[in-house]
Amino acid sequence: MRKRETHHQAQLDSIPSLATSELPRRFGLDHHHADHIASEVLATLVLNRVGQASGLTDTAAEALIKRIQSLVGKRWQGMKRRPEVLRRGSQAFEDVLDYVWDKLLEEKGPFSNAEYRFAVFVRDRVDDFLRHLRAEKNSMDSVDGMGGDDACATFTADDIADENAEAPEEALMRKQQSAKVNQALMVLPKRERDAFYFREEFKYEWAKVAELLACSVPTARKYRDQAMEKLKGAME
Amino acid sequence: MTATNRSVAERLIVEFLGTNDNPTSADWKALADKHPEHASAFVDAALVRAVGDAAEASSEPYEFDAGLATRMVSKGLSKMHQTSSTQLEVAQQRVKAVKTPAQKRELATKVGIGEHVSLLAGILVGRTLAPRKILAAISAALDVPGVALREVFSRLFEATPLPAHKGGEGKPIVAGTPATWEEAVRGLSLDPKETARLLSFSDKA
């Protein structure tokens, strides 16, 4: 069993001695206040339904749901342009909040130690949710995505040698890797995104990029170039 | 990507993120080298993580939507009330499993109470408040969180049936709150040395 951090344990132990009127105030404080009750402690109260009869669990749950909204809201700002998020509109945000809460209620392990912080739990669940959304979209797009015009074209060693040379443009692009680029990458068609990422981020040789994309080197190169063009447009 | 492939990729990603809290491109690449058939899923996961982290680190504030919060709280509380607490259920089962006198004796010895099984029995039904040291020892022995145990004991006390009163005179004495550890220890009228030893577990000690 993971051991709870001592300051969280001390907060947990102090809960019964806090006045009922004091609890909602302290639960409602955010982490900037010295007096705030840690989210790990609130989660523990909720998961163990501590003081359910007296309404303590509900008070803790209310504060925790609001904190989840703040944590997810901040992270979500980077995801708004993802096509699958755009398609769902504001419902997507409500869905992710629901998802995080459901997963919390299913949680079996105790929170609150160095390796398992509440914010880390929320971050990981948001990312899980987004990957699931993406996977749903990809399965719908797979028919469009697989139909390369020369997907089975052959390629030669000369192609590979030429294509592996790094152009100044590529070096410049590498330096421009940033959150903005990543955000723009997320809205690209899957093959363009992958071609770019395999080549520019993983630094794979063109032959490897082509192999992973199951296409020829020229096609892989074409996807990467298309990605470059779109990224440049997005960065302007 | 088929559903099976997707679930394999997802499992690999979850395992990978479980061991790499802040993965670098080199880490993702190493994963893709190992499982090239899922490289595309890894790219997506890497982007999700990178973009999310960048958004969290950005100075752009999230404007809290109070209306949405009200709706989510209402929905969230309703879900919570409809589901049971796994941790609490496990704790309840483990406490209930300590049934026989032999099991109680063994646990009492393990947690440091020694031969005074009635003290442990009082704790296990919520009649006696367990001091933190004893609670921690029971928690370790039963492998359940202390907070869950405390809640179980508290609920057991609340659920204790009132004894029937058939006497013709006087009124029955029913404790409204559990006895403190000190009260329970002193109630045993043990020799001073053993009393002192048991009182050393007290939160006030």
Interface residues (C-beta under 8 A of the other chain):
Chain A: M1 R4 L12 D13 T44 L45 V46 L47 N48 R49 V50 G51 A53 T57 D58 A61 E62 I65 K66 Q69 S70 G73 K74 R75 W76 Q77 G78 M79 F93 E94 L97 D98 W101 D102 L105 E106 K108 P110 V120 R123 D124 V126 D127 D128 L130 R131 R134 A135 N138 S139 S142 S178 A179 N182 Q183 L185 M186 K190 R193 D194 Y197 F198 E201 F202 K203 E211 L212
Chain B: M1 A3 R6 E10 I13 V14 L17 D21 S25 W28 K29 A32 P36 A39 S40 A41 V43 D44 A45 A46 L47 V48 R49 A50 V51 G52 A54 A55 E56 S58 E60 P61 Y62 E63 F64 D65 L68 A69 R71 M72 V73 K75 G76 L77 K79 M80 T83 S85 T86 Q87 L88 A91 R132 S139 A140 D143 V144 P145 V147 A148 R150 E151 E158
